[in-house]
Amino acid sequence: MAQKKVAVLGTGIIGAPVARHLRAHFAVRVWNRTRARVEPLAAHDGLEVCGTPAEAVAGADVVVTVLKDGPAVREAMAAAAPALAEGAVWVQLSTVGAEEIDELARLADAYGLVLYDAPVQGTKQPAENGALVVLASGPRTAGEPLELARLVFDAIGSRTVWVSGEPGAASRLKLALNSLVFALTHGAAECLALAEALGVDPALVVDAVAGGPLDSPFFQAKAAAIRAGDYSASFSVSNSVKDAELVVAAAESAGVAADVGAAGLARFRRAVGAGHGDKDMAASYLVAPAGAGRNPGAGD
């Protein structure tokens, strides 16, 4: 294929490395609501920075959205609408939830776009390494839209898990997987906090888990961050609140008692209330002491 054009809307922790990796296959334009966050992509990576979503998508064969939530995606796409090309491929990477992805599918139809619902598993480091796991649903009929979508997925990810041919299924899978991510995060934080409170060196927890059935790279990464007191955000507590709310809402809608999910959401909210919203979700550890982050007299 001759080189195609891609517009990346949203250049945060995930979006910026996504844009960089797409250079392997596309001419890349980028837009971000906060201009200062996108300028390094022009200065250091040579990408074309645009002032508006419409400017970014003009003439683009592929539009990639990597924004905070559904409303942010809808707002950016509405701003881009006058310049969208009929039949362009829309790769939607943001975690937006079950109801919102259905609304975005209707929007894609209205704009004449081919939508691939493709939220990703992985945070800052996998994104920078081009090793995200892409959860994909969308048209799988052979042709240019599928070929373009696969070029995007191959550039940003280590593998693609195809869920179904209809947009929406991948976002629903992402909600289920996020429930596990949050349970693992809180579990690691609470385990280390409990060990310390009982007079046990948390390093012994990590040593006991290492190489056994409870071990995982995720556990090791979060445990290392907690022990080092390094809460540089790979995925922030504030974003965790947003995604945990989507998980709990989806569970309630589906008739599932998400007791662990609801408790984890309350814990993330306490962390935000204690001033940890911009820190990595491992900052769950910081509200482990009884009463930490609580507002006396107020519920979670």
Secondary structure as GFF3:
##gff-version 3
##sequence-region A 1 300
A	DSSP	beta_strand	4	9	.	.	.	ID=ss1
A	DSSP	alpha_helix	15	22	.	.	.	ID=ss2
A	DSSP	beta_strand	26	31	.	.	.	ID=ss3
A	DSSP	alpha_helix	35	43	.	.	.	ID=ss4
A	DSSP	beta_strand	48	49	.	.	.	ID=ss5
A	DSSP	alpha_helix	53	57	.	.	.	ID=ss6
A	DSSP	beta_strand	62	65	.	.	.	ID=ss7
A	DSSP	alpha_helix	70	80	.	.	.	ID=ss8
A	DSSP	three_ten_helix	81	83	.	.	.	ID=ss9
A	DSSP	beta_strand	89	92	.	.	.	ID=ss10
A	DSSP	alpha_helix	98	111	.	.	.	ID=ss11
A	DSSP	beta_strand	114	117	.	.	.	ID=ss12
A	DSSP	beta_strand	120	121	.	.	.	ID=ss13
A	DSSP	alpha_helix	124	128	.	.	.	ID=ss14
A	DSSP	beta_strand	132	137	.	.	.	ID=ss15
A	DSSP	alpha_helix	144	156	.	.	.	ID=ss16
A	DSSP	beta_strand	157	164	.	.	.	ID=ss17
A	DSSP	alpha_helix	169	197	.	.	.	ID=ss18
A	DSSP	alpha_helix	202	209	.	.	.	ID=ss19
A	DSSP	alpha_helix	217	228	.	.	.	ID=ss20
A	DSSP	alpha_helix	237	254	.	.	.	ID=ss21
A	DSSP	alpha_helix	259	273	.	.	.	ID=ss22
A	DSSP	three_ten_helix	281	287	.	.	.	ID=ss23
###
